[in-house]
C-alpha cells in the first residue's frame, strides 16, 4: 500500500484537492490509520495556527523601517516632471485638451472675416448705388454721373 505524499495530505486538509483526488484520499484514509492520524494532527495544527494572535510589532524594527524610508527620501534625486508640474492630475490635462479643441472648433465656425479699409468699401458701395431721387449714378469721389 502506497501512502500519499505530505503535500497531498496538506492539500486534503486545506480542501484544495480536486474532487477525484479527494475521493481517492477518502478511500485511502478509510483503510490507513497512520495517514488518518497524520491528517488529524495536521487539522489540529492548522486550527491552532489560525487562532493565534499576531505578535505586537517590535519597536526597534519599526524605528529601523522608518529611518530607512527617511534615508531613501533624502537620497532620492530631485526630478522635474514638467507634465505633472503643469497639470497635476489627468483632469487638468482633459480641461486643456477641451479648451484647445473648443477653440479650434469655434474658430473654424466663424464666417470668413477679412480686414478691410472702411473708406474704400463705402465708396464702392456708393458707386454701385443709384440715387433714388435723381436717378443718377454716384461715382467713387461722390460726383454725379
C-alpha positions in Angstrom: 0.0 0.0 0.0 1.5 3.3 -1.1 1.0 6.3 1.2 0.2 9.8 -0.2 2.9 12.4 0.0 2.9 15.0 2.7 2.0 17.7 0.1 -1.1 15.7 -0.8 -2.1 15.4 2.9 -1.7 19.2 3.3 -3.9 19.8 0.2 -6.5 17.4 1.6 -6.6 19.2 5.0 -6.8 22.6 3.2 -9.6 21.2 0.9 -7.7 22.2 -2.2 -7.7 18.7 -3.8 -9.8 18.1 -7.0 -12.9 16.0 -6.4 -11.3 12.9 -7.8 -8.2 13.3 -5.6 -10.4 13.9 -2.6 -12.3 10.7 -3.2 -9.1 8.7 -3.6 -7.7 10.3 -0.3 -11.0 9.4 1.5 -10.7 5.8 0.3 -7.1 5.6 1.5 -7.8 7.2 4.8 -10.6 4.7 5.5 -8.1 1.9 5.4 -4.8 3.6 6.7 -4.8 4.6 10.4 -1.3 6.0 10.0 -2.3 8.6 7.4 -5.6 9.2 9.2 -3.6 10.1 12.3 -1.4 12.4 10.3 -4.4 14.2 8.8 -5.9 14.6 12.2 -2.7 16.1 13.6 -2.4 18.5 10.6 -6.0 19.6 11.0 -5.4 20.4 14.7 -2.2 22.2 13.9 -3.8 24.3 11.2 -6.8 25.1 13.5 -4.5 26.3 16.3 -2.4 28.4 13.9 -5.5 30.1 12.5 -6.5 31.2 16.0 -3.1 32.5 17.1 -3.0 36.2 17.8 -0.4 38.3 15.9 2.6 39.3 17.9 3.0 43.0 18.6 5.5 44.8 16.4 9.0 45.2 17.6 9.6 48.9 18.4 13.2 48.6 17.2 12.1 47.2 13.9 9.5 49.9 13.4 12.2 52.5 14.1 14.6 50.9 11.6 11.9 50.8 8.9 11.0 54.5 9.4 14.7 55.6 9.4 15.4 53.6 6.3 12.4 55.2 4.5 13.6 58.7 5.6 17.1 58.0 4.2 15.6 56.8 0.9 13.6 60.0 0.7 16.7 62.1 1.3 18.8 60.2 -1.2 16.2 60.3 -3.9 17.4 62.5 -6.8 15.3 65.6 -7.5 13.5 65.3 -10.8 11.4 67.7 -12.6 8.3 66.3 -14.1 7.0 69.1 -16.3 3.7 67.5 -17.2 2.9 66.8 -13.5 4.1 70.2 -12.6 1.8 71.9 -15.1 -1.3 69.8 -14.8 -1.0 67.9 -11.6 -3.8 65.5 -12.4 -5.4 64.0 -15.5 -8.4 66.3 -15.1 -6.3 69.4 -15.8 -5.0 67.7 -19.0 -8.5 67.0 -20.1 -9.5 70.6 -19.4 -6.6 71.8 -21.5 -7.4 69.5 -24.4 -11.0 70.6 -24.2 -10.1 74.2 -24.4 -7.8 73.7 -27.4 -10.3 71.6 -29.3 -13.1 74.1 -28.4 -11.0 77.0 -29.6 -10.2 75.3 -32.9 -13.9 74.3 -33.5 -15.1 77.8 -32.5 -12.5 79.5 -34.8 -13.5 77.2 -37.7 -17.2 78.1 -37.2 -16.6 81.8 -37.7 -17.5 83.3 -41.1 -14.7 84.4 -43.3 -13.6 87.7 -42.0 -11.1 89.8 -43.8 -9.9 93.2 -42.6 -10.8 96.0 -45.0 -10.5 99.7 -45.4 -13.8 101.3 -44.5 -13.3 104.3 -46.8 -12.8 102.2 -49.9 -15.7 99.9 -49.0 -18.0 102.9 -48.5 -17.0 104.4 -51.9 -17.5 101.0 -53.6 -21.0 100.7 -52.2 -21.8 104.3 -53.1 -20.6 103.8 -56.7 -22.8 100.8 -57.2 -25.9 102.6 -55.9 -28.2 104.8 -57.8 -29.6 107.9 -56.2 -33.3 107.2 -55.7 -34.3 110.8 -56.0 -32.3 111.9 -59.0 -31.8 108.7 -60.9 -28.1 109.3 -61.4 -25.2 107.1 -60.5 -22.8 108.4 -57.9 -19.0 107.9 -58.7 -16.3 106.9 -56.3 -15.5 110.5 -55.4 -19.1 111.4 -54.9 -19.7 113.1 -58.3 -22.9 112.5 -60.2 -22.6 110.6 -63.4 
